[in-house]
Amino acid sequence: MRGDLHPFKEPKYRIWKRNLMGGWDWTKLLINHVRRYLIILIDFFSRYIIGCDIHPSISAAHVKHLCAMGLKTRA
């Protein structure tokens, strides 16, 4: 995408310390011919991975649990 067509010329937020904003993502893995999902929680300030886990499926409960466990380690 060309830079002049990008809708966000400036970021909508400014992060100045850790634990202010984070996000998660998941990817499909194939482990011993069985599909699994790797869920990763990242702190946007430090860009460190706060937590990760592997599950056979994705649900909101998995993400909430990962967020709770990851933030415990960052307190």
C-alpha positions in Angstrom: 0.0 0.0 0.0 1.3 3.4 -0.9 2.0 5.7 2.1 -0.1 8.6 0.8 -3.2 6.3 0.6 -2.8 5.1 4.2 -5.9 6.2 6.2 -3.9 6.7 9.5 -1.2 9.3 8.9 -0.7 9.6 12.7 -1.2 6.9 15.4 -4.5 7.2 17.3 -2.7 6.5 20.6 0.6 7.1 22.3 2.1 4.5 24.5 4.6 5.8 27.0 5.0 2.9 29.4 4.4 -0.9 29.6 1.1 -2.5 30.2 -1.0 0.3 28.7 -1.9 -1.5 25.6 -1.4 -4.9 24.3 -2.9 -7.3 21.8 -3.1 -10.9 20.9 -2.9 -13.0 17.8 -3.1 -16.6 16.9 -1.7 -18.8 14.2 -2.5 -22.4 13.1 0.1 -25.1 13.7 0.3 -28.7 12.6 1.8 -30.8 15.4 2.0 -34.6 14.7 -0.7 -34.2 12.0 -3.1 -32.5 14.5 -4.1 -28.9 14.1 -3.4 -26.7 17.1 -3.5 -22.9 17.6 -0.6 -20.8 19.1 -2.0 -17.8 20.9 0.4 -15.0 21.6 0.0 -11.9 23.9 2.2 -8.9 23.2 2.9 -5.6 25.0 2.9 -2.9 22.3 5.3 -0.6 24.3 8.2 -3.1 24.8 7.1 -5.4 22.0 7.8 -8.4 24.3 5.7 -11.5 24.2 4.0 -11.5 27.6 2.5 -14.9 27.3 1.7 -17.7 24.8 -0.2 -21.0 24.9 -1.2 -23.8 22.5 -4.8 -25.0 22.3 -6.8 -27.3 20.0 -9.3 -24.5 19.3 -9.7 -20.8 19.9 -12.3 -19.4 22.3 -12.8 -16.1 24.3 -12.0 -18.1 27.4 -8.6 -19.1 26.1 -7.7 -15.5 25.3 -9.1 -14.2 28.7 -7.0 -16.8 30.5 -3.9 -15.9 28.6 -4.4 -12.2 29.3 -4.9 -12.8 33.0 -1.8 -15.0 33.3 0.3 -12.8 31.2 -0.5 -9.6 33.2 0.2 -11.4 36.5 3.8 -11.8 35.4 4.1 -8.1 34.4 2.7 -6.5 37.6 
